[in-house]
Amino acid sequence: MKVLTLVLATLLGLAVGGAAYLWGELASFLEAAPDPAAGEKLVVVPAEATPVAIAELLVKEELADAGPWLSAYAEHLHPPTRVKGGEYALSRSMTPVQQFERIESGRVVTHTFVIQAGATLVEILERLESQGLGKKDELLALAKDQGFLAEQHLVAESLEGFLIADAYSLPRGMEGRALFAKLLERYRELVPDAVQEAARLRGLSPTELITLASLIEKADVLPDERRFYSAMLHNRLTAKLPLEAPAADQYGDGRELPLVIRGKVKPHRWATATRPGLPATPICSPGPESLAAASQPAPSRALFWVEREDHTHVFCEDLDCYLAESAHWKRPVSPIVNRLLKQP
């Protein structure tokens, strides 16, 4: 009986000692950095990645050494957690535990993305793709998807004009809906309900306000003239005069097949030289200043403008002022004014 007790005690001691040894080996592996002098590298981690998938990714990216200890930690000792997909800065100077903690923190790397004032939707998507932040064709299809636009409470043909010119911090790996929702936060900040209501009082829908802002952005006016140019556009809309915005005409060229009615080519929907009203859609992404000018025009009744030699402008309320300034600065009379002069 004493011998049996001694044998059992010996076996138990060996088991406990073996378990303690194995635990020590595991702890040593998890708490040791593979290369304390290594620098960081960027790694894209899929959303909802499991601990096992993360371990496999770390090995694939040569951030951790393959072996039973890493597998055992991922499979048995690490509880499943919700992982935020994106790009993470990781290094072999970090222990496996630190690498897991960095990923679980959700602190993804962001990149500065600048939308230039006056850029079109296609140009913006091309830049997103060139910076590895999305795929142009997929994003363009989503930007025109009426279901997605309805989700964003936008009544428009596409996101043209709604991606406000500004600098944004964006992570890689964002799904298209989340990416656009992030960019649209700036639009909602600049066009809150109060601004939309003020636009409605002027007879403009939110999309028409953006369209007007895009015309101001592309107009050849100085920054401190934007609100006066805006007032002129507002006044022409009220007076049902053509807006004469060359940038809109250029934007529309080639976008639609020419429509021939009774032997005459009908102007495309962005034509502003001969018919009144706004173009069919915004023509570019306006900056905050142009958007502010569109929503808060100067208190002016101007209907015409004339460029001076120094590229500033005279804004005129009537034809007499316009004709006098045009003659003074030797500017040709616009086709619209010629038509008005011929009217009885």
Summary of the structure (lengths in Angstrom):
residues: 344
radius of gyration: 31.9
end to end distance: 128.8
largest distance: 128.8
contacts: 1000
relative contact order: 0.09
helix: 49%
strand: 11%
